[in-house]
Amino acid sequence: MSIFSRFLPKRKPVEIKNNIPKEKANIKKTFGVYCHSHHDTKGDKLCPKCTALLATVLTKMSRCPYGITKPICDRCDRAAECLGAKQSQEFMAIMNGSQKRMFLSHPMMTIKHKLASMGVDYAKFQQAKKIDDKVKAKAEAAKKRAKERKEKK
């Protein structure tokens, strides 16, 4: 601790925000845009297939093992485990198939979602980089130990 530490601003603890309600609203809007364009529904109504998938997705989101620290569902590694293979593919098709229409109807929400997904991708990249660095360090240490053993003989 330095003598100047009392003059520096104190660090605030990191706040964990619960983004699940916001993400649920985003998914509902995305399903609405997709269903209106592909299944010719009107107003707040969705077709039975989209309604069933939406209900499943929202239920699974509430039961997510990550809790409030969960990543965005369309960037999550466990999406296939949570929803099942077929429903996960349908969910991803809806999310990817309505990107352009979402940008036209809800531009700010789409930009915020895109930034959040980029943040998830960056966090995954950093995590993979950290793991790769550990593996390389272990390999180098093993080579060094092997070389030292060889020199001893």
Beta strands, then each sheet from edge to edge (+ up, - down):
end
